[in-house]
Amino acid sequence: MSSGVWAGEISRERAWNLADIFDSSVTVKTELERHGYIGALACSSDASTGFPLGAHFELHIEQGPILEESGKKIGVVQGAQAYRWYTFTVKGRDAHTGTTPLKSRKDPLLAASKMIAASHAIAKKLGALATTGVIKIPPSSSTNTIISEVTFTLDIRHPEDAVVEEVQQQCVKSFEKIAKEDGRGVELQWTLDTDSPAVKFDEECIQAVENAANGLVGPDGWLSLTSGAGHDSVYTSKRCPTTMIFVPCKDGVSHHPEEYCSPEDCPDVETLELTIDSANGTQALLEAVVSYDQLRARRS
């Protein structure tokens, strides 16, 4: 998000107004103010007012299992896959579970569950990913009540923009059909909240990382990857040459207390000690940056 503001792709006001999904009174701005981090300097890539970059190399854990499962030590990231985030709202009618026949029901939770299952099947068929991470129901819901409304999120991802679009179209068509099934049907509304097209990173930056990886772990010790997650590099790539370096993380876990990256792949956080046999990712980052900087110097 912050890199999006820096790149001019997200307005500062939009970023400030992003709210907690469960408490809309809590926004990015209120939290920045609460912690004293609101700042006074412009967040901009503009050389006259902000912080321009000559290039951007980002070292990150993979956040997935591919490197660990393949036994590779370094991931040379070619780009980032496309993704879109949606919010779907399914509206029905409150009713008693014991006194309302099936044919008379407008059950949004039943419909939403079918829609979520359908999104998975559609994405699987097209080689994409579809995930629901948030489901909201009214706080007054009870065991013996058919609820009135369900809201759920949908995250669609694939390396190709066209496939993401196709998954969206098929999902909406399927959801509209599901909304007419079971009892008296339900109402369906949806919004596209985020649209992040696929990104291809800079070839010369990628080559610098590949050369470093070859020297550190050999040609069989690294793997070309496309980032499945969004990163700051997605936005910096719109303003300067960019690429990323991935290192393995245990079981592919991230954003969790069990997230772990070994000292072999990243330096010790206390000593920052680097040896020939440790910190593959950090050493690859260092060598790639130096190599690319030398390339820029030769051209100047």
N, C-alpha and C positions, 0 to 999 in steps of 0.2 A: 504494500500500500504506500509506504513512504517513498519507495523508489518510483512508484507511479506518479506521485506528486512531483518528485524531482525531475522526472522526464517530461512533465507537462501533460501526461495522459490522464491523470486524475486531478480534479480541482482540489485545492486545499479545503474549500468549504464542504465538498462531498466527503472527503476523508474525515474531516472533523465531525461530521454529522452521522457517521456510521454508528449504529446503536447495538447494544447487547441484544442478542436474540430473545432473551427472556425478560429483560428490563429495559424498555426503550428510553428511560430517563438517563441511562448510563451511556454516554457516547465517548468516542475517541477524544474529543476536545475536553469533556469534563474530567476524564482520567488523566490527560496530559496536565491539566491545570491542577488536579489534586496532587500529582506527584512532583509538580514544579518543573515539568519538561516541555512546556508550551513553546519556549524559545522566542528569540527575536530576529534571528537571521533568516533570510529567504531560503526556502528549500527549492532549489532550481538548478538546472544544468546550464543555464545561461552564464557565459563566461564573465559578463559584466556585473552580475549581481549574485551569482550563486557559486556552485562548486562543480566546474566542468571536469570531465575525466578524459584522459587520452585513450584509455582502454580499461576494460573491467574483467578480471579473472576471479571467479568465485569458487572457493573450496567448500564442499558440503557433504554430509553423509548422504548416501543414496536414498534413504527413506524407503527402501524396498529390498527384496531378498536376492536380486539377480547376481550381484557381484559375489556375495557370500556363497550362494549355491553353486556358482560356476568356478569358484576358487580364484577369481581374479582380484588383484589388489588395487587397481585404479580404473575408474570409469572416465573415458574421454567423452564429454557430453556434446552432442551434435546440435542440439536444439531442445525445445520444449513442446510437448504436445498441446493441442487445442483443448479448451474446456469451456463449458457453459454451465452456469448455475441458474436454477429456476425455483420459483415458489408456486406450488399448486394448492388451491383452496377448493375443498369439496364440501358443498353445503347440502344438508338434509333437513330433518325435522326431529325435534325431541319427541320421544314416545316411550311408553312403558314396555319393557321386554316381555312381560307375561301376558299382556292384553292386546298387543298389536300383531295381527297375523302377518306372515311374510309378504303377502301380496300387497299389504297396505303400508309397508315400511318405506322410508326414505333414509337409508342407512349409509352415511358418508364414510364411516370407518371400514365397513365391508368393501365399499367401492375403492377407497384409497388403498387398501391392502392388495386388491386385485391389480390396481394401476402400478403399484410398486413392483409386484411380481412380473407384470407385463414388461416394464422397463428393463428389468434384468434379462428377460428372454430376448427382447429386441436387440439390446446391446450385445449380448452373447452371439447372436446370429450374425451381426455385422462386425464382430471382432473388436468391439468397443467396450467401454466401461460405463455403467450407470449405477449410481449409488444414492440412497436416501440416508441422510445423516441426522435430520431433525424431523420429528413429528410432534405437532401441537394439537391438543384437544382442550375443550373448555374446562376450567378448574372445577366447575360444578358437576362434572361427570360422575356417574355412580355405576355400580355393578348391574343394577336393574333398569338402566336407562339407555335407550338408543340416543347417541349424542347428536347434536345439531350441526357440528362443523368439524372438519379436520383440515389442518394445513401441513403439508410436507414439502421438503426440499428435494431437488433432483440435481445431481452432478453428473454430467456426461463428458467423457474424455476419449480422445483418439488423436494420433499424430496427424491426421488429415482433417482439415476444416470441413470438407464435403461429407465425410462420414459422420461427424458430429451433427451436421445439419440433417442428414438422413435419419439418424436416430431420433432427433427432435421431432421430425415430421411424422415418423411412424408411431412414436410415443403419443403425441397429441391425438392422432387418429384413433389409436387404440383406446386411449383414456376417454375420448368422447363416446365411443361405443360402449365402454364399460359403464359410463354414467347413465346410460339408458336401460341397463339391465337391472334385475332384482327389484321386485316391488314396484314402486312408483318412480324409481330413478332418483338422480341427484343432480345438482348444478355444479358445473366445473368452471373455475377461473384460474388463469395462470399468468405469471409475469416472468420475463427474462431479466435476471438481476445482474449477471456478469457474463460478458462475452470476451474470452481471451483467445484470439486466433493462434494457430501454430507459429512457432518462431524457429528460424534457422540461425545458428550462431556464425560468427565470423570465421572464414576458412583459415586465415593466417593465424588467428588465435588458437584455433583447433590444432593446426599443424604444430604450433609451439608446444602445446600440451602433449601431443603424440610423440614428438621428439624427446621430450623430457621423460615420458613414460617408458619409451623404448630403452633409454639409458638406465633407468632405475629398476625396472622389473622385467625387461625384455619384451619382445613382440607378443609373446604368449601370456604375459602377465597382466595385460590390460584389455579393456573391452570398450567398443563404441556403444554409447547409450543415448537414448532420447529421454529427457527428463519427464517423468510422469506428473510431477508436482509443479506448481508455479513457484517462481523464485524472483528475487530482485533482478537477476540477470535478464529476465524477460523484458523488463522495462528499460534497463540500461542499454540493452541491445538496440533500442530505438534511437539512441543518441550517440553511441560510441561502439567500437569493436568489442565484442564480448564472447566469452565462453565460460564453461564450468568444469570443475574436476570433482568427481564423486569418489568416495571411499566407502568400504563396506561398513554396515552397522549390523549388530547382532539381531538375527531373525527379522531383519527389515523393519524393526520397530522404531518409530519416531514420535515426538510430541507426547511422551509418556515417561514415567519414572524409570522404566526398564530400558530406555534408550541407552545404547552403549556403542562406543567406537574404541577399538583397542589402541594402545600407545604405539603399536607398529604402524598404524595408519594415520594417526594424528599425534602431535607432541604432548607430553605431560603438561597439564594446564598450570601446574605450580612451577616447574623448572624450565618449561619450554625447551627441554634438552633434545637435541637432534643428533642422531648417530647414523652411520651408513645403513644400518639395518632397521631403522625406525622412521616413523613419520613419512611414509611414502607420499601421502597426499600433500603434505606441507612442502616437501622437497620438490615435488612436481610443480607445485604452484610457484615456488621461488625460481626454479630454472626456467619455467615457461615465461614468467614475467620478465626476467633478465633477457631471455632470447628475443622476445617481442620488442622490448625496449631498444635492444641493439639494432633490430630491423628498422625501427622508427628513426634511430640516430643516423643510420646509413642513408636514409632517404632525405634527411633534413639538410 
